[in-house]
């Protein structure tokens, strides 16, 4: 589908047979679901627009979800052992609702030709995160990845976030785009594959910087 919204407003528990990943929906909204009632997936879900949990419980039951628009969680999301893939072509926004139960993800994949960015809240990923294509911008928010973090594209940050993950230093680009003075070293570490500075801020090293491929200072200041 290229337009329209599927809006769930039900007073009972409901299992949703989506038709699988080959069936595309545009916008999906979970709204006005009765207290303690849950919509549970029975197949993968492909959303070509925005996915919004306005209120109610949404249980992926381990089925995968792909979203080409924005993700907004204002209530309760249960992932199971699933993967949420962001695969849009422009700018996508993720509003997690927080990092508590009902807000966290299992696996997350960025497979975009644009930029996927955090807004409003930090993000907790209890499985793996893969940046396969495009840019993932944490926009000053904190990120926790308990599994494997892999970056084959561009991981973008400002410079003062809290990163709780094992950095991928073998592949991909890391871009710092902050506007402040970051005097305590580079928070991603001191070893990079490709590294770019593209902000108005200043970053001060606290150790020897090791860049395997390209170091680019487009804007901003890097102090040794």
Secondary structure as GFF3:
##gff-version 3
##sequence-region A 1 224
A	DSSP	beta_strand	5	8	.	.	.	ID=ss1
A	DSSP	beta_strand	14	16	.	.	.	ID=ss2
A	DSSP	beta_strand	24	25	.	.	.	ID=ss3
A	DSSP	beta_strand	27	30	.	.	.	ID=ss4
A	DSSP	beta_strand	38	41	.	.	.	ID=ss5
A	DSSP	beta_strand	45	47	.	.	.	ID=ss6
A	DSSP	beta_strand	51	53	.	.	.	ID=ss7
A	DSSP	beta_strand	57	59	.	.	.	ID=ss8
A	DSSP	beta_strand	65	67	.	.	.	ID=ss9
A	DSSP	beta_strand	71	73	.	.	.	ID=ss10
A	DSSP	beta_strand	76	78	.	.	.	ID=ss11
A	DSSP	beta_strand	83	86	.	.	.	ID=ss12
A	DSSP	beta_strand	91	95	.	.	.	ID=ss13
A	DSSP	beta_strand	107	118	.	.	.	ID=ss14
A	DSSP	beta_strand	123	125	.	.	.	ID=ss15
A	DSSP	beta_strand	129	137	.	.	.	ID=ss16
A	DSSP	beta_strand	143	145	.	.	.	ID=ss17
A	DSSP	beta_strand	149	151	.	.	.	ID=ss18
A	DSSP	beta_strand	154	157	.	.	.	ID=ss19
A	DSSP	beta_strand	163	164	.	.	.	ID=ss20
A	DSSP	beta_strand	173	176	.	.	.	ID=ss21
A	DSSP	beta_strand	181	182	.	.	.	ID=ss22
A	DSSP	beta_strand	191	192	.	.	.	ID=ss23
A	DSSP	beta_strand	194	204	.	.	.	ID=ss24
A	DSSP	beta_strand	210	211	.	.	.	ID=ss25
A	DSSP	beta_strand	215	223	.	.	.	ID=ss26
###
